[in-house]
Amino acid sequence: MDWIAILNAAINGIVLGTLLALPVLAITMVFGIARFPNAATGDYMTLGAYTAIAMQTFVSSSLVLGVLAACAVTALVSVGFYLWVFRALAHRSNIARLVASLGVAFVVRNTITFFAGQDQYNLDVPLVRAWNFNGVRILPTDVYILATATVALILVFVLLHATPMGRRMRAVADNADLAAASGIRSRRVMLCLWTLCGVFSGLGGVLLGIKAVVIPELGFELLMPMFAAVILGGIGHPVGAVVGTLLFSVSQEIASLYFEPSYKIVMAFGILLVVLLVRPQGIFGRPMAAR
């Protein structure tokens, strides 16, 4: 296998990993602050993609408007389910909230299926010719996807580390009881958290819909790889979530050059297992002491 094919696969993996880093970051933030794995994230992605398609079909063909509508709708749905379901279960076990998030995922997916059916859809994007650099092919669309996802990731890290709300969110993630004793209102933090979860999931769904066929199972099929990326990077660590997603996606794409495409995810999970044998806490995770 020549290096050009490997480089093309790596580029595709970087683009895919960067856009998937958006919902993966949402997963790790919910885990770090709300303390449970949100299994509805994948279906929020699907909702974002279908919202953009609905905007293009019934309102305007502008992809920018579709992106804005997707972010707004998924944010509203995310906050709505927090107020309706997850806030009431705030003091229940992680397993109870995980099961509840699975229920939310089924509600979102079946609602999409009720209105859109099982038909396949595509976002309306201009057809462009790939740039060819001596065999290395780069699609202008992939450049736009990469730039959009990168800017969104930079903005959320600025929010987390350079704003009062970001400091409150990190304080709650470090120690919720101490944060409450310090006067931090967890309600505002949670509303901000679930808004970000919806925005990032919706944006990730639209960007993925540009590269893939949109079906009701679009995001759900990626839920396990996204959870694996969170574990690989270190649970609850935002930088680890991004790095883990990139490593997972690039390893999948390169593995597809040597194995059948249906086995590429198996190889990626194999890499995950090898890494966890060396660092059980993940790449950026901190060892947990127990007595």
N, C-alpha and C positions, 0 to 999 in steps of 0.2 A: 504494500500500500504506500503510495508516494506521499510526500509531505504536503503537497497542494490539497489533496483530498482531506487530509487530517486538519489542515488549516481552515478549509471551508467548513468542515464539521464543527471545529472549535468556534468559529465566528457565529455559526447558527446557534450553537449552545450558549454563547455569551448573550446573544439577543434574547433568546428564549428565557435564559436564567435571569436577565435583568428585568424583564417584564413580569416574570413570576415572583421576583423578589418583592413586588408590591403586595400581593395577598399574603405571601409568606411573612412579611414584616407585620402585617395586620394580625396574623396568627400568633406570632411571638409576642407582640405587644399585649394582646388579650391574655395570653398565658402569663406574662410577667406581671400584669396589673390586676386582672380579674381572677387569675389563678385557675384557669381551666382551658383545655383545648377546644376551640370553637370549630366544630365540624361543619358549620353552615357557611364558612368562608368560600368554599368552592362554588356553592350555589349562588352566593352573592355575585361572584364573578359572572356566572351565567346570566343572572338578572341584568347586570351591566351591559353585556353584549346584546341581549335582546332589546334592552331599552334603546341603545344606539340604533339598532335595526329599525325599531318602531319609529324613531324620530326621522330616519332617512326615508321611511316608507310613507309616513303620513304628514310630516311637517316640512322638512327641508333635507336636501341631499348633503348638506354640510356635515362633514365628519367632526368638526370642532363642536358644533351644536350637539351632535350625538354623544360626544365625550362628556360635555358639561351635563347633559341630561342624565347620562348613566351615573355619573358621580353623585348628582343630586338625589336621584331615585334610590340608589343603593344606600346612601347615607341616611335617608329618611326611613327606609326599611330596617336598616341596622339599628338605628336609635329606637324605632318603634318596637322591635322585638326585645331590645334591652328593657324598655319601660314595661312591656307586657309580660315578658317571660323571665329574663335573666336577673332583673332587679329583685323579683319575688323569690328567686332561688339563691340570693347572694350568700346566705348562711348555710346552704346545703352543701353536700359533699361535691368534690370535683366530678365524680362519676355521675351524680344526678344532673349536674349542669352539662356534662358531655352528652348524656342521653337527650337532654332537652334541646341541645344544639342540633342533634341529629333529627329531632322532630321538626325543628325550624327549617332545616335543610329540605326535608321532604315536603313541607308546606310550600316553600318557595319553588321547588322544582315542579311539583304537581300543578301549582298555579300557572307557571309558565307553560306547561304542557296543555292545560285546559284552554288557554287563549291562543297558543301558537301551534299546538299539535306536535307531532314528531318529525315534521318536515325539516330539511336542512336549509340553512340560510347563510348568506354571505354578506359581509359589509361592503358597501359600495365604495371602493377605493380605486384611484386611477391605475391603469396598467402601465408599468414602467419596465424599461430594459435594465438588466443588471450591469453594473460596472465590472469590467473584466481587466484584472491586473495580472497578466501572464498566467491565467488559469484560476486566480483567486477571484471569486465572484462575490460582489457585494450589492445587494438590492438597496436602492434609495429608500424604499419603504422601511427596510430594517434599520437604516440610519435614523429615520424619523422616530421609529419605535424606541430605539436605544436612547436617543436624545430625550424623548418625553419621559421615559421611565427614570432616566438618570436625574433629570431635573426634579421630578417628584420625590425621589429618594433623598436628594440633597435638601429639599425643602423640609421634609419630615425630620431629618437629623438636625437642621437648624432649629426647628420647632422644639425638639427634645432638649437641646443643649443651650439655646440662646434666648429662651422666652420663659416668663414666669410659669405659664401653664406646663411647659415641658419639665421644668424643675419640680413642679407639683406631681406630675405623672411619675417621674423617676423616684420621688420620695415615697409615693404610695407603693411603687414596685419594690423598693428596698425594704420598707417596713410600714405596712398599712396602719398598724396601731399607733406607732410613733408619729406618723404623718397626721393622723386624726387628733392626737394630743397636741400637736403643734398648730392646730387651727386650720388645717387643709380640709376643704370641703370635698369629700369623695364624690358627691353627686355631680359636681361640675367636671371633675376629672373623668368620671365614667362617661358622661355625655360627650366629652371631647374624644375619649378613647373610641367609643362606638361610632362616632361620626367619621373619624379617621379610618376605622376598619371598613366602613361602607365605601368611603371615597376611594381608598386604595384597592379594594376588591373590585369595585366597578370599573376603575381605570384599567386595572390588570385584565379584566374580562374583555374590555373593548380592544385593547392592544393584542390580546390573544386571538380575538375574533378576526382581526385583520390577517393573521397568519394561518388560521384554521377555519374549518367549517363549523358553524354555530349550530349546536344541537342542545337539547335540554340537559344532557349529561356532560356538557363541555367542562365545567369546573369540577364536578364531582369526580370525574375520572382522574383528575390531577390531585385530589385531596391527599392520598397516601404519599405520593412523591413530595408534596409540600410539607407534610408532617415530618417526613424523613429529612428534608433539608433543614427544618427547624432543629431536629435532634442532632444532625451533623454539625451545625454551626454552634450549638449550645443553647439549650432551652432558655427563653427569656432574654437572650442577648441580641439586640437589633443588628449590630454589625455582623455577628455570627450568622444571623438569618440570611443576610445578603450574600456573604461569602459561601455559606453552605449551599444556597440555591445555585449559585454560579458553578461551584464544583460538581454538584449533582447533575446539572443540565449539560455541562460540557462533557462529563464522563459518559452520559447517555448517548450523546450525539457521536462521540468518537467510537464508543462500543458498537454502534450500529454499522460501522464500516467493516467490522470483523465478524459480527454475528447477525442473525436474522433480526429485523426490526422489532419483532415481538419479544426478543430476549434482551433488548438494550436496557430496559428498566431493571431486569434481574442483575445485570452487571453493575448498574449504578447502586443497587442495594448491597451487592457484594462489596463494593468500595466502602459503603457506609459501615458495614460490619467490620471491615478491616480497620477503619479509623477508630471505631468505638472500642475495639480490642486494645488499641494503644492509648486512647483518651476516652474513657467511658463517659465523661462529662461533656464531650463534644469539643470542637476546635477551640471555641472561645469560652466554654462553660467553666464554672468554678467547681472544684471538688467539694462535695458535701460531706461534712463530718457527721458521724452518727455514734451514739452511745447505746 
